[in-house]
Amino acid sequence: MSSSSPTPTRLPLRLLGAAAAFALTTGVCIAWLDAPVARALAPWQPWPLWSELLWLLELAGGLTVSRWTYALALPAAALVAYAVPRFRPRAPAFLLLALVHVAAKFSTVEIKEGTGRLRPAEWLERGGPMFFVDEGISFPSGHVTHFLSLTLPLLVVAPRLGRALLLVPLLAAMCRVAVNAHFLSDVFGAVVWVSVLTFVMSWALRSWLERVHA
């Protein structure tokens, strides 16, 4: 990870552009694509490899231990980095990762409960509205939010590594949509939210660091 400022100016601004583009895509999917895609996938038996691949991703992402594994580990890593002089230049990078991931984990729970969206398989079975159903927790995708909140901040602090690891949330999204566990807009909505969080946390951390070192 870079020991310089964790928030280069250009990338966070691009994150806002990406958030806007994916927000539009999310809206298009909700209006026209989600239902047809879910119906098209329904007759097909899910490929077993999707579940196996998702399990491997969950293993790497700490989800097989607890969904809060990295939400605990990253703040601890940031504290250790600040406490140990030789690691201190890396501390802002760990702090950015911790801020984005923890904020994403907690806020996604609230958004899921607030939107009350059924999963595709549930909606196909029950019919009726997709959103604002008591049991609905599909929007946004928790898996995509989890993995993207670990990888998108890396685009800010370690761009090469971040670009390579973006494959992880992409694979997670494919695994969830392919088995009708999520609508397309669920995964795109997760991208929007994590992009916004990464921008906000990058800006806030940069402002704080500038005041501290002024």
C-alpha positions in Angstrom: 0.0 0.0 0.0 1.2 3.5 -0.7 2.6 5.5 2.2 1.5 8.8 0.6 -1.9 10.4 0.9 -4.6 7.7 0.7 -6.9 9.9 -1.4 -5.5 11.0 -4.8 -7.8 13.7 -6.1 -8.8 12.2 -9.5 -9.9 8.7 -8.4 -12.5 9.8 -5.7 -14.0 12.1 -8.3 -14.2 9.3 -10.7 -16.0 7.3 -8.0 -18.8 9.8 -8.0 -19.1 9.5 -11.8 -19.2 5.7 -11.5 -21.8 6.0 -8.8 -24.0 8.1 -11.0 -23.6 5.8 -14.0 -24.4 2.7 -11.9 -27.4 4.5 -10.3 -28.8 5.0 -13.7 -28.1 1.4 -14.5 -29.8 0.3 -11.3 -32.9 2.3 -12.2 -33.0 0.8 -15.7 -32.8 -2.7 -14.3 -35.5 -2.1 -11.8 -37.8 -0.7 -14.4 -37.2 -3.1 -17.3 -34.7 -5.9 -16.7 -35.0 -7.4 -13.3 -38.3 -9.2 -13.8 -37.5 -10.6 -17.3 -34.0 -11.8 -16.2 -35.4 -13.5 -13.1 -38.1 -15.3 -15.1 -35.6 -16.4 -17.7 -33.3 -17.9 -15.1 -36.1 -19.6 -13.1 -36.5 -22.8 -15.2 -32.8 -23.6 -15.2 -31.1 -25.7 -12.5 -28.3 -23.6 -11.1 -24.8 -24.8 -12.0 -23.2 -26.3 -8.9 -20.0 -24.5 -9.6 -21.7 -21.2 -8.7 -22.2 -22.3 -5.1 -18.7 -23.8 -4.9 -17.1 -20.6 -6.2 -19.2 -18.5 -3.8 -18.0 -20.6 -0.9 -14.4 -20.1 -1.9 -15.0 -16.3 -2.1 -16.7 -16.4 1.3 -13.8 -18.3 2.7 -11.3 -15.7 1.5 -13.6 -12.9 2.6 -13.9 -14.2 6.2 -17.6 -14.8 5.8 -17.3 -18.5 6.7 -16.0 -17.4 10.2 -18.3 -14.3 10.7 -19.8 -11.7 8.5 -18.0 -9.2 10.8 -14.5 -10.7 10.4 -13.0 -7.8 8.5 -15.1 -5.3 10.2 -13.2 -6.2 13.4 -9.8 -7.0 11.8 -9.4 -3.8 9.7 -9.9 -1.3 12.6 -7.5 -3.4 14.7 -4.9 -3.3 11.9 -5.3 0.4 11.6 -4.7 0.8 15.4 -1.6 -1.4 15.3 -0.2 0.5 12.3 -0.6 3.8 14.2 0.9 2.3 17.3 4.0 0.8 15.6 6.3 3.5 14.2 7.6 1.4 11.3 4.0 0.8 10.1 2.7 4.3 10.8 3.0 5.5 7.2 0.6 2.7 6.2 -1.9 3.5 8.9 -4.1 5.9 6.8 -4.5 3.2 4.1 -5.7 0.7 6.7 -7.9 3.3 8.2 -9.6 4.1 4.9 -10.2 0.4 4.4 -11.7 0.1 7.9 -13.9 3.1 7.5 -15.4 2.1 4.2 -15.9 -1.6 5.1 -17.4 -1.0 8.5 -19.7 1.8 7.2 -20.8 -0.5 4.3 -21.5 -3.4 6.6 -23.7 -1.5 9.1 -25.5 0.7 6.6 -26.3 -2.1 4.2 -28.3 -3.9 7.0 -30.4 -0.7 7.4 -30.9 -0.3 3.7 -32.0 -3.9 3.3 -34.5 -3.6 6.0 -35.7 -0.2 4.7 -36.3 -1.3 1.1 -37.7 -4.7 2.1 -37.1 -6.2 -1.3 -37.8 -9.8 -2.0 -35.2 -12.0 -3.7 -36.0 -13.1 -7.2 -37.0 -16.7 -6.2 -39.2 -15.3 -3.4 -40.9 -12.8 -5.7 -41.5 -15.4 -8.4 -43.1 -17.7 -5.9 -45.2 -15.0 -4.1 -45.9 -12.5 -6.8 -47.0 -9.0 -5.9 -44.6 -6.1 -5.2 -40.8 -6.5 -5.1 -40.2 -3.8 -2.6 -41.3 -2.9 0.9 -42.2 -6.4 1.9 -41.7 -7.3 5.6 -39.4 -10.3 4.9 -37.5 -8.7 2.1 -33.7 -8.2 2.5 -32.4 -8.4 -1.1 -31.4 -4.8 -1.9 -28.6 -4.1 -2.1 -26.6 -7.3 -2.4 -24.8 -8.0 0.9 -22.1 -10.2 -0.8 -21.3 -7.5 -3.4 -21.2 -4.8 -0.7 -18.9 -6.9 1.5 -16.4 -7.7 -1.2 -16.5 -4.4 -3.0 -16.0 -2.5 0.3 -12.8 -4.5 0.7 -11.5 -3.9 -2.8 -12.8 -0.5 -4.0 -10.8 1.4 -1.3 -7.7 -0.4 -2.6 -8.1 1.5 -5.8 -7.4 4.6 -3.8 -4.5 3.3 -1.7 -3.0 0.5 -3.9 -4.4 0.9 -7.4 -2.7 -2.1 -9.1 -3.9 -4.4 -6.3 -7.3 -2.8 -6.3 -7.8 -3.3 -10.0 -6.8 -6.9 -9.8 -9.1 -7.7 -6.9 -12.2 -6.1 -8.5 -12.6 -9.5 -10.1 -13.7 -10.8 -6.6 -16.9 -8.7 -6.3 -17.6 -9.3 -10.0 -17.6 -13.0 -9.4 -19.7 -12.7 -6.3 -22.3 -10.8 -8.3 -22.3 -13.4 -11.0 -22.7 -16.2 -8.4 -25.7 -14.5 -6.8 -27.6 -13.5 -9.9 -27.0 -16.8 -11.6 -28.9 -18.7 -8.9 -31.7 -16.1 -8.7 -30.6 -15.0 -5.2 -30.4 -11.4 -6.4 -31.8 -9.2 -9.1 -29.4 -7.3 -11.4 -30.3 -4.1 -9.7 -29.3 -5.5 -6.3 -25.7 -5.9 -7.4 -25.6 -2.6 -9.2 -27.2 -0.9 -6.2 -24.4 -2.2 -4.1 -21.8 -0.7 -6.4 -23.5 2.7 -6.2 -23.5 2.6 -2.4 -19.9 1.4 -1.9 -18.7 4.0 -4.5 -20.4 6.8 -2.6 -19.0 5.5 0.7 -15.5 5.3 -0.7 -15.7 8.8 -2.0 -17.0 10.2 1.3 -14.6 8.4 3.5 -11.6 9.3 1.2 -12.6 13.0 1.3 -13.2 12.9 5.1 -9.9 11.1 5.8 -7.9 13.4 3.5 -9.4 16.5 5.1 -8.6 15.1 8.6 -5.0 14.3 7.6 -4.5 17.7 6.2 -5.6 19.4 9.4 -3.5 17.0 11.5 -0.3 17.7 9.5 -1.0 21.4 8.9 
